[in-house]
Every structure is written in C-alpha cells, then in structure tokens.
Amino acid sequence: MGIDNFVTFALTAFLFIMTPGLDTLFVINKAIGQGKKAGIYSALGVNAGVLFHTVLAALGLSLIVAKSVLAFAIVKYLGAAYLIYLGINKLVSKNNGIVLTAVDKADKSNMQNFLSGVVTKC
C-alpha cells in the first residue's frame, strides 16, 4: 500500500509548509516584543505542539473521532458550548470597549514562552 500521487502530495505539503500562518505571526510577535530568545522558545513550543498533534493522529485519535458518532458529537457540542460561553461572557462583561493602555514589557520565562507556543498549536 502506498501513495499513488506522491509528487502531488509532496508539492502540496511543501506549499503548505512554506506558507506563513498564524504560528509564524505568533513567533514573530514574540521575537519582536520580547527578544530573540523568546522567539526561539516560542518556535520550539509551536513545533512541540505540531509533534503532539502528529502523535495523536498516528495513534488514531482523529480516526476515532471521525468514525464514532458519539465522539464527534461530544467534540462538536463541547466546542459549541465554549463558543456560547465566550459570547455570553463578552455580553455580560462591564468592559465593552477596547481600552489601549501602555503594556509593561515583563519578560516571561523560557518555559512560559515554550508553553504558550504549545498551547497556540493545541
């Protein structure tokens, strides 16, 4: 068993890899805002998150969710409930406008930058 259109797959994968996305913007933001070291640890965290997703997919978690009606429904309704929670929380909050304030550029630890990269991917 193999890939019938390997060249097409490889070209498409290459294009997806080379296209900058939200992860790239996240790492650039960290590097500009907190320095080179924060950018490196954030990039390592993003890649660890990608590895985590790949391992879960290799173990068949995505196949289980795709094939199981119950598992898919649980994920779908939990996601919908979370979005409803965010909407209600925004409507109820007293601060409805955007307030621009000076942000203190507190340096985060390397572990915090790494974990924020992992969470960005998860």
N, C-alpha and C positions, 0 to 999 in steps of 0.2 A: 504494500500500500504506500503510495507516495503522492506528491503534489503534481497534478497534471500540468499546471501552468506556473511552474516555478519562477520563470523570468518575470511574468506579470506580477506575481506575488512579491518578488524581491524589489521590483521597481516601485510598486505601490507602498511597500513598507519603507523604502528609502525616502520617498516623498513625504510620508507621514512623520518620519523621524526628523527630517530636515526642516519641516515647517515649524516655526516658533509658535508656541501656545501659551496657555496661562502659566504653566510651570516655568517657562523661560522668563516671563514677566515677573513672576514671584521672585526668582533668583536674582534677576537684575535689580529689582526693588530693594531686596535685602542687601545686595552688594553696594548699591549707591547710598542707601540710607544708613547702613551700619558698618560698611567696610568690606574689604576683600575676604577676610576670614569668615565673616557671617555668610557671605555669598557662597563660599565653598562648602560650609557645613549645611547650608540650606539645599544646595545641589545634591550633596550626599544623601540628605534626608529624602528628597524627591525620588532619587534613584532607589533607595531602600523601599519606598512605597510602591514603586513600579515592580520591584522584585517580589514584594509581598503579594500584589495582585496576580503576578505571574504564577507564583506557587499555588495560590488558591485556585486559579484556573486549571493548572496542571493536575491538582488533586481532584478536580471535577466539580467544584462548588458551583461554577456557572452552569454546568450541565444539569446539576440537580435543581437549581432554581428554574432553569428553562423547561425542564421536563415535569417538575412537580407543580401541579396547580395550586396546592396549598402553600408551598414555599414562595411561589411567585406572588400569591395574594397577600401573604404576610409582609413581604418586602414592599409591595405596592401600597398597602394600606398604612404601614408604618411611615413611608415617605409622605403620603398624603396628610397623615396626622401631623407630621412635623411641619409641613408647609402651612397647614391651618394654624398650628401653634405660633409659628413665626408671624403670620398675618395678624392674628388676634393680639399678640404681644406688641406689635407695632401700632395697632389701632388704639390700644389701651395706654400705651406709654405717654407720659406727660410731655416729653421732648419730641415734638413732631417735626421741628425744623432742623436744618443742618447748621451746626454751630462750628465755625472754624476757629480753632484755638492753636496757639503755639504748642508744639509737641516737644516734650523733653526727650532728647535722643539718648535714652537709657540703653546701655549696652546689654544685650541679652547674652546668656552663657552659650557656649558652643552646643551643649545638649539641648537647650531651648530652641536654637536655630535648627538643629537637626530634626527635632520632633515636630516643629512647625512645618518642615518640608515633608515629613512622612504623612502628617495629618492632611496636608494640602492634596496629596495623592489619594488618600483613603477617603 
